[in-house]
Amino acid sequence: MQLKIEKLVYGGEGMGHADGTAVFVPFVLPGETVEVRLAEQKKKFARGRVEQFIATSPGRIAPPCPYFTRCGGCHYQHLPYDAQLQYKKEILLETLSRLGGVRWTGDVAVHASPPFGYRNRAQWKARSTGGDSAAIGYLEAGTQTLCPVERCPILSPQLEAALARLGELLAAREIPATLLEAEAFADDADERLLLSASFANLAGGTAKALGERLREALPAVKSLLLHDASRDRFELFGPGFVQYRAAGRTYRVGHLSFFQVNRFLVDELARQATVGAAGGLALDLYAGVGLFSLLLAENFERVVAAEANPAATRDLEENIRAAAPGGRVESRTQEAESFLSGFRGRAELVVLDPPRTGISDVVRGRLLTLGAAEIRYVSCDPATLARDLAGFSAGYEVAEIQMFDLFPQSFHLETLVRLRRKGGAA
C-alpha cells in the first residue's frame, strides 16, 4: 500500500492511515510518502516495512552507522540530533496527555547528550557461524537473528574497542564459539571495564584458562564474571566491581547492579533529582547503588534507600559506608511494596526510579496515604509514567517536567517529574 506518514510515535515508528486503519512503519519521517508491505495486521492497527520511498523528507540525513535499520538498537539515525530532541519532547507531552490526562503547558527543560559515544554499558549477543566459529553483535529488531557488528558508534570508545576485540577472538577461535552473550560496563573515565560473559559450555576448557585469555586480550577489564550455563556456575576474576564517579561522589558498581547508561548526563540527572530538597526524612525507592541516596544525605537528616536486588544492595551499603555523612543513609533490601507496607513515618521527599513497568497500585496507594510533600519520579517509559501520574492526581499535581535524552539515536527517553502535594507548599 501507499502511505503518507503523519507523525512519529513512541516506539520509534512513524504512523499513517490507510482505509481508516493506523499503520506503523519504522525508519520514516513525517511528511514522507512510502510504499509499504504489511507485516502484521491487527483489528485496530497494522505494521509494515518500507518497500520504496516515493517522497522523502528534506530533514532526512544519511545514517553514520552501516548497521542502521538491521540492528535493533537505533531508530533515529536518519534524523539530525536537534530534530530527535524536538520529536521526543512532542511524543512525551502527547503520551502524557493521551494516556494520563496530563496536559502540561509549562516549559520542559530538555537535557541533551552528545549524540554518539555516550553509552557506558552494552549487552551483546553471540551466535555460532558453523563449526568452531561464532560472531558477536546485536539482534535484528523483533527477531532472534544476529546482526554481527564490528563497531557501534553509540558506545564509549572503550566499549567499542572491547566489542571489536571479542569479535576478533571469536573469529580466531581463541575463545569458545559457545558464547551466548556478553555485557560490559565502563567507568566514568572510560578506562576500566566490568565484563560478564555467558557460555553454553566451556567447550572442554576451564574457566581459569578462559578467564586468563580474556583478561590478557582485554587489559581494560578489571573484573570478569564468567557463566557456564551447562552447569549454571559462575566464576569471578577480579574484585567484582569498578568505581564510578558521578555528581561529586564515588560509587561502587558491581557486575549485577544497575547504573545509568549515559556517561555524559548521569551527573545532571542525579543533581536535578535531588537539588533544592531538604528536611528530616527522604525515601529513595528503587535505589540501585545509591546514586540519589548519597546526594540526598547532604540535605536530609535521614535517608532510607530501598532496593530489591541483593547485588545492588551490597554495592549500596558499601557506598553508604564510604561516603554518607554521619550514617544518615539506611539501606533496605526490599521490594518497594514490602518496604512501604511496613513503613511508619512522614517523609518530606520521595524519589522514585522504577523499572520500565513503572510502579504498582500498592506503591502508588501507599505513597498517597503517606502524603510526602514532594515526589520526584524518574521514568524511562512515558506510557507507564502517564498511567502513574494519573493515579497520583488524587493527591498531587505536576510542578515540573524535565526530559533527559539518555538514549540518543533511539526512541527511548528519560523523564524527571516533580510532583507536589495538593494544598502543600513544596
Secondary structure as UniProt FT lines:
FT   STRAND          2..4
FT   STRAND          7..9
FT   TURN            10..12
FT   STRAND          13..18
FT   TURN            19..20
FT   STRAND          21..26
FT   TURN            30..31
FT   STRAND          33..41
FT   STRAND          45..55
FT   TURN            58..59
FT   TURN            66..67
FT   TURN            69..70
FT   TURN            77..78
FT   HELIX           81..100
FT   STRAND          108..111
FT   STRAND          121..130
FT   TURN            131..132
FT   STRAND          133..140
FT   TURN            141..142
FT   STRAND          146..148
FT   TURN            153..154
FT   HELIX           157..171
FT   TURN            172..173
FT   TURN            177..178
FT   STRAND          179..186
FT   TURN            188..189
FT   STRAND          193..199
FT   TURN            203..204
FT   HELIX           207..217
FT   TURN            219..220
FT   STRAND          221..228
FT   TURN            229..232
FT   STRAND          233..237
FT   STRAND          241..246
FT   TURN            247..248
FT   STRAND          249..254
FT   TURN            255..256
FT   TURN            263..265
FT   HELIX           266..274
FT   TURN            275..276
FT   STRAND          279..285
FT   TURN            288..292
FT   HELIX           293..296
FT   TURN            297..299
FT   STRAND          300..306
FT   HELIX           310..323
FT   HELIX           325..327
FT   STRAND          329..332
FT   HELIX           336..342
FT   STRAND          349..352
FT   TURN            356..357
FT   HELIX           361..370
FT   STRAND          374..379
FT   HELIX           382..392
FT   TURN            393..395
FT   STRAND          396..404
FT   TURN            408..409
FT   STRAND          414..421
FT   TURN            422..423
//
